[in-house]
Amino acid sequence: MNSARFRQIETLYHAAREAPIDERAALLARADPELRHEVELLLSEQNGAEFLNRPAIEHAHDLLEDVAAVELEPGARLGPYRIEHKLGEGGMGQVFRAVDTRLDRAVAIKITLEDFSARFEREARAIASLNHPNICTLYDVGPNYLVMELVDGETLAARLKRGPLPMNTALSYASQIAEALAEAHARDIVHRDLKPGNLMVARSTIKVLDFGLAKSSRDQTVTASRAVTGTPGYMAPEQREGKPADARTDIYAFGCVLYEMLAGGRLAFPRRRLSSRKLERIVSRCLEENPGRRWQSAAELQGALAAIAPARRMAPVAMTAGVMLVAAAAAYSYLHQAPKLTSTDTIVLAEFTNITGDPVFDDTLRHGLAVQLQQSPFLSLISDERIRRTLSLMNQPPDARLTPELARGVCVRTGSAAVLEGSIAPLGSQYVLGLRATHCTSGDILADEQAQAPRKEEVLSTLSQIATRFRTRVGESLATIEKHSMPLAEATTPSLEALKAYHAAMMEFVWPRRLPLLQRAVALDPEFASAHAQVGFGLSTMGESVLGRQSLLKAHHLRNRASDVERFYIETLYDRDVTGNLEREQRTLETWAQSYPRDARPHTLIAGMALTSTGQYERAIAETAKAIALDPDLTPAYGTRAFNQLFLNRLDDAVLTVTRATERKLERGELLLIPYFVAFLKGDDEELRRTAAAARNSPGVEDIISHLETLALARSARLQDARRMSAVPVEIAQQSGRRERAGLFEAGRAVWEALYGDVPAARQSASRALALGTGRDVDYAAAFALAIAGDLPRSRALAENLAREFPEDTSVQFMYLPTLRALFSLAADDPAAAIQALEIASRYDLALGGVGFIGRFGGLYPIYVRGLAYLAARQPAEAAAEFQRILDHRSIVLVDPIDAMARLQLARALALSGDAVKAKRAYEDLFTLWKNADADIRLVKGARAQYGRLP
Amino acid sequence: MSRSDGVTNLLRAWSAGDQGALDRLAERVYSELRRMAHRYMKNERQANTLQSAGLVHEVYLRLVDVRRVEWRERAQFYAMAAQMMRRILVDAARARASKKRGGSAAKVNIDDAAILSPEADQSILALHEALATFSRLAPRQARVVELRYFGGLTEEEIVAALDISPRTVRRDWSFAKAWLSRELHR
């Protein structure tokens, strides 16, 4: 490698990394293949170098231990296992052959270089449940070892060094691997590192090994910190970009393996085509860049493989006229098969042509038809946002009427399969409805339906009949139709006017504009379940949980009037905002996603409150990836994604997400807070000011940004300024009638007043907050403030109320009440009870809770209180560890003044445990934060005095 | 003259160009750093409360009178300390590796998780080698890695030590990580 070449690689690497995603691909494409390959490999290493992120010394803690080194020699025993000899070494560790002396069975033990995380262990146990002849069974799991089935054979990699496989063998292996994948995927386990090195061949059987890197797509898991997410050569494009893997990632790798089995050589781009056209087609589809275009499941793949008859020995045949005729006939019949849509096809719904002259039909019929068609899990309509965006790419105004011409243009540009055109025309006093589906590239007509409605009131039900027939015509099985069908009128509303209002509402981007329209819809049709649900959702999102609950209860009551999809949505919201049972909400959303795999909404909803407020940030990110893949114009998904990335301190990723949203012109709402938080975490004051100003100019966020600035001031002990500023968000919220939100902002003040020790101010603030608007989160914040301030009777009353009103609520039962109870125990001088009370909260230690999710304060308070409990229990080392945890998660705590408190308590704990040096440093860090503190704060003065007293 | 006066003067002298001062300074710093590193490695396993830059920063605070020293001198100190940290850790890793090779095979119980502990020595040595090769191609980037990974310096400190822009530091770090990671996983 010479230095000129090196420079090239470096330059291209930076250029590619810093370019927006679309341009990156273009940049790489322009480079020569070798250079491109080098850079792609480097880009894919982004997620593999975790160990470099922590300074060496932190890894080196046992370098000087006098622990006797362990050499696993033959004869050594590891519990019930007797080591025989070393089999080999891999990237993760060493593999030994051993004997399980209890069962007298030979096994393979893999001992890894680093301990597994507890999560990995749990998830490995899930993998151990896989029991299939083509999966290498996992018998046992320990802190850093895996005990597996011993396979007597060689790896496929070794076998392939000797040349390609005969087609029948390759087919047989391929089928077996597909079976193994199907089994694992059915249990939500993705392999993530499928390659010939992980496949063992033993005579005619092939087994998949090393699910050690596999990730259960259900749970958030962490692999051993140094392990990479797959081998670059077999990595799917989305994996290389660091996106989470799913079944289709395995399918990509499968394609690479299948190719290699048949061609003998590794996959290189551009690649040689395989001689068998059927296999070529299968491999091509595995290797599609876009996961949505690949085989969607191992089962599908199995079907395709099964259709290939094993090769027969070819007898040399002269080309006769007979053969030619047969070939021609086959071609003929192929051309004239009615083209059907497959499950990856999307369709574009054009505007209804309305020649009745009655405007009530404008938009509503199209909307109604969309609702009807969306009930089918197999049909996927391009979303309206995507249509708008495509239109602007076509230099059309985004609200241009989607005439059949334009629709065809959109269809082609989005790679959709068909355009659906509807029409309504008068026929005397009756109406004629028509629906035609045209394949947009071939022009073939897929379906052409007509029906008559005798009266206006029956137009909608006629429409639903047509839609059902349409669904049949284009190849859906009847079984699905019956399962997912509800006539239109009961599905949404029999009132055209209400439907129109609803439709208009959903076109609005911000809740303050959307709500009035929804309320109109509900006024027009009081039984309009979905509209009630949306009203409830909007109110809750804006922090008006009490009002929101009323609407959601109503929607829940009316849920049987809604279609399946709407019912999922209503049940989700019911749990999210009425019962607060986030576990059940999660299950509902998972079922929704399974039943409607093309629907992006369950993924984005689950990533919101359900996962984020319970601290499952990693999984939330994965879900938003799915949501965005399904619908790249789904605004809420970007915001949720960016926040979760922020919480995991992946600042570059968060910024990238915002950029992606901005590129699609979707930057709105709380997404605008991300740059502010990033500037905060990076300590960039200039940028902080700039981003705050930008956010303040945006309706919908101006109150929250003032609230955040208040918190930031309080954190810096600039309490006078904070008090002045704190009135602003409260006022803004009050002005728009959002009392509970105002209450929550005020309660935030009560908390920091209490933390800084101003008891009267805290009590007044708490009273004000509760007077402004009560709700679950306001009550908790006020109760917390009051408990810290020592006003126990009021705090207890609030706690009892919460316990009574919210028996199923996850935030209340697992975060709020334990924290409050612990504070009560501390007030009663019982730190042991306090620690005990917080046991139940430990699972949600890193969660935000509802209060953190909406009010952006209150996260990690259980950890703080636990720290206080340890201090009271004279265990300063444990206390220090707890407070340190809070500091280690700055990216979750953000501007919450609890950060300052944690630093103070950490310093105290360190001093108490005798480490004056570290304590001093902790105080120094705190004083840097408090450099502009008000002069009269007793807590600050006390801290300085404590510092001065240190040796 | 107090202890910190001595070191401070040496640091300032070196910064002003006195190469002789460097040797004496290095001796003082190295011994202090080594002592603290060993104490850290022995004791800090349980309560890992030390922040990343802690060690170098702590030695700095102990040895140097911060009021008399400018940012540039501090940066040079840090850069030197980072190199020393690398030496200290690599030496310790080598010592450990050779101890293991000649060590006795203890028969241990599988319940004793401590024995199957991470082979940190392997990774530090491997990185050290890879970094040496890398520095021939990209000396500045390698320095960034040394300062950050071995020295535990923050971005600002690296900016000061190498007199480069924050953007360059970030880019160099990103590239170096990717390169080294690839080398180590070959």
Interface residues (C-beta under 8 A of the other chain):
Chain A: M1 S3 F6 E10 Y13 H14 R17 L41 L42 L43 E45 Q46 G48 A49 F51 L52 R54 P55 A56 I57 E58 H59 A60 H61 D62 L63 L64 E65 V67 A68 A69 V70 E71 L72 E73 A76 R77 L78 G79 P80 Y81 G91 I111 L113 E114 D115 G142 P143 N144 Y145 R226 V228 A877 A880 A881 Q884 L910 V917 K918 R921
Chain B: A37 H38 Y40 M41 K42 E44 R45 A47 N48 T49 L50 S52 A53 G54 L55 H57 E58 L61 M85 R86 L89 A92 A93 R96 K99 K100 G103 S104 A105 A106 K107 V108 N109 I110 D111 A113 A114 I115 L116 S117 P118 E119 A120 D121 Q122 S123 I124 L127 L137 A138 V145 R148 Y149 F150 G151 G152 R171 S174 F175 K177 A178 W179 L180 S181 R182 H185
